[in-house]
Amino acid sequence: MPHRALFACLAILAAAPAAAQDFIDTSLASVAEFTRGFAYVERVEPAVGDQLPAVLGTLNGLNFDILLYDCAPGDVACGSAQFRASFDAPDATLEFINDWNYDYRFAAAYRVPEGSIMLAMNVNFAGGVTREAFRTAFRDWEFLLTEFSDRIFPPEDGPVGK
C-alpha cells in the first residue's frame, strides 16, 4: 500500500512541470511572440513614460493593437491586456454602436473624441493564462474584429446605420 501512495505522489510531481509549461509568460516579449502565431506583428513598443507597452499587428488585413496593463517594471508579468482596433467610420451612428454592444458582449465599441470608432476586448491575466486560453482569446478577437469590420463596412449595403 505505501508503494501506491509513493507512486501517486511521484506521478503528481512528474505532471506538475508539464502543467506549469502550459502557462505563458505575460511579458510584452512573450505576448508578442505568441501573437506571431496568429497575426502579422508589425512592431512591439515597450512602455515609455505614460505610454503602455503594446503589440501592433495586422489580422485579416485589419490593424489592431494589444495594450498591456499592470506590468511589472521592464514590461514583465502584465496583469491584463486590451485588444483594440480603430475604424474611420464617420457614418456610424450611435444606434449602430449600441446595437453592436447589445449583440456582442465580449468586444465593446465606442466613439473616441477624434471621431473614429474603437473596438476593444479585454483579457484578464490574473492567476496566469494558459496557452489554450490565449489561443481562445485570439480566436474570439479574430471573429469579433472581422465581424465588426463586416458590419461597419458592409460590402453592398451602403453606409452604416442608415
C-alpha positions as CSV (number, residue, x, y, z in Angstrom):
1,M,0.0,0.0,0.0
2,P,2.7,2.5,0.8
3,H,4.2,1.9,-2.7
4,R,0.9,3.0,-4.3
5,A,0.9,6.3,-2.3
6,L,4.6,6.9,-3.3
7,F,3.9,6.2,-7.0
8,A,0.8,8.5,-6.8
9,C,2.9,11.3,-5.3
10,L,5.6,10.8,-7.9
11,A,3.1,10.9,-10.7
12,I,1.7,14.2,-9.4
13,L,5.1,15.7,-9.1
14,A,6.1,14.5,-12.6
15,A,3.0,16.1,-14.1
16,A,3.5,19.4,-12.3
17,P,6.2,20.7,-14.7
18,A,4.1,19.8,-17.7
19,A,1.1,21.6,-16.3
20,A,3.3,24.6,-15.5
21,Q,4.6,24.8,-19.0
22,D,1.0,25.2,-20.3
23,F,1.0,28.7,-18.9
24,I,2.5,31.6,-20.9
25,D,4.7,34.3,-19.6
26,T,2.6,37.6,-19.7
27,S,5.6,39.8,-20.5
28,L,5.5,42.1,-23.6
29,A,8.0,39.9,-25.3
30,S,6.1,36.7,-24.7
31,V,2.7,38.2,-25.7
32,A,4.4,39.5,-28.9
33,E,5.9,36.1,-29.7
34,F,2.6,34.3,-29.0
35,T,0.8,36.8,-31.2
36,R,3.1,35.9,-34.1
37,G,1.4,32.5,-34.3
38,F,-1.9,34.2,-35.2
39,A,-1.2,37.5,-36.9
40,Y,1.5,39.6,-38.5
41,V,3.3,41.7,-35.8
42,E,4.3,45.0,-37.3
43,R,6.2,46.2,-34.2
44,V,6.5,45.9,-30.4
45,E,6.6,49.0,-28.3
46,P,7.9,49.0,-24.7
47,A,6.4,51.3,-22.1
48,V,7.8,54.8,-22.3
49,G,6.5,57.4,-19.9
50,D,2.7,57.2,-19.8
51,Q,2.6,55.0,-22.9
52,L,1.6,51.4,-22.2
53,P,3.6,48.5,-23.7
54,A,1.9,47.4,-26.9
55,V,2.0,44.9,-29.7
56,L,0.9,46.3,-33.1
57,G,-0.2,44.0,-35.8
58,T,-2.5,43.0,-38.7
59,L,-5.0,40.3,-38.8
60,N,-7.0,39.5,-41.9
61,G,-6.0,42.9,-43.3
62,L,-7.1,44.8,-40.3
63,N,-4.8,46.7,-38.0
64,F,-5.0,46.1,-34.3
65,D,-3.1,46.8,-31.0
66,I,-2.7,44.8,-27.9
67,L,-2.1,47.1,-24.9
68,L,-0.7,45.5,-21.8
69,Y,-1.7,46.8,-18.3
70,D,-0.4,46.5,-14.8
71,C,3.1,45.3,-15.9
72,A,6.0,45.0,-13.5
73,P,9.0,47.2,-14.4
74,G,10.5,46.1,-17.6
75,D,7.2,45.2,-19.1
76,V,7.1,41.7,-17.5
77,A,4.3,39.9,-15.6
78,C,1.5,42.0,-17.0
79,G,-1.9,41.7,-15.3
80,S,-4.2,42.2,-18.3
81,A,-4.4,43.1,-22.0
82,Q,-6.7,45.1,-24.2
83,F,-7.1,44.1,-27.9
84,R,-8.3,47.1,-29.8
85,A,-8.8,48.4,-33.3
86,S,-9.8,51.8,-34.7
87,F,-12.1,52.3,-37.6
88,D,-12.6,55.6,-39.5
89,A,-16.4,55.4,-40.0
90,P,-17.9,58.9,-39.8
91,D,-21.3,57.5,-40.9
92,A,-21.5,55.0,-38.0
93,T,-24.4,56.0,-35.8
94,L,-24.9,55.7,-32.1
95,E,-27.7,53.2,-32.9
96,F,-25.1,51.1,-34.7
97,I,-22.7,51.2,-31.8
98,N,-25.4,50.4,-29.3
99,D,-26.7,47.5,-31.4
100,W,-23.2,46.1,-31.6
101,N,-22.7,46.4,-27.9
102,Y,-26.1,44.7,-27.3
103,D,-25.3,41.8,-29.7
104,Y,-21.7,41.2,-28.8
105,R,-20.8,41.4,-25.2
106,F,-17.1,40.4,-25.4
107,A,-15.9,43.4,-27.5
108,A,-17.3,46.9,-26.9
109,A,-17.5,49.6,-29.5
110,Y,-17.4,53.3,-28.7
111,R,-16.6,56.6,-30.5
112,V,-13.4,58.2,-29.4
113,P,-13.0,62.0,-29.2
114,E,-11.2,62.2,-32.5
115,G,-14.3,60.8,-34.2
116,S,-13.2,57.2,-35.1
117,I,-14.9,54.1,-33.7
118,M,-12.8,51.9,-31.3
119,L,-13.5,48.2,-30.9
120,A,-11.9,46.8,-27.6
121,M,-11.8,43.4,-26.0
122,N,-10.2,42.9,-22.5
123,V,-8.3,39.8,-21.4
124,N,-7.5,39.3,-17.7
125,F,-4.2,37.6,-16.9
126,A,-4.9,37.3,-13.1
127,G,-3.8,33.9,-11.9
128,G,-1.9,33.3,-15.1
129,V,-3.1,32.5,-18.6
130,T,-2.7,29.1,-20.3
131,R,-1.7,28.8,-23.9
132,E,-5.2,27.4,-24.7
133,A,-6.9,30.4,-23.0
134,F,-4.8,32.8,-25.0
135,R,-5.5,30.9,-28.2
136,T,-9.2,31.1,-27.4
137,A,-8.9,34.9,-26.7
138,F,-7.2,35.4,-30.1
139,R,-9.8,33.3,-32.0
140,D,-12.5,35.4,-30.3
141,W,-10.7,38.6,-31.2
142,E,-10.3,37.4,-34.8
143,F,-14.0,36.6,-35.1
144,L,-15.1,39.9,-33.4
145,L,-12.7,42.1,-35.3
146,T,-13.8,40.6,-38.7
147,E,-17.5,40.6,-37.8
148,F,-17.3,44.3,-36.7
149,S,-15.4,45.3,-39.8
150,D,-18.0,43.5,-42.0
151,R,-20.8,45.3,-40.1
152,I,-19.3,48.7,-40.1
153,F,-18.3,48.4,-43.8
154,P,-20.9,46.2,-45.4
155,P,-19.9,45.1,-48.9
156,E,-23.1,46.1,-50.6
157,D,-25.4,47.6,-48.1
158,G,-24.1,51.2,-48.1
159,P,-23.3,53.4,-45.2
160,V,-23.6,52.1,-41.6
161,G,-26.6,53.0,-39.5
162,K,-28.8,54.3,-42.3
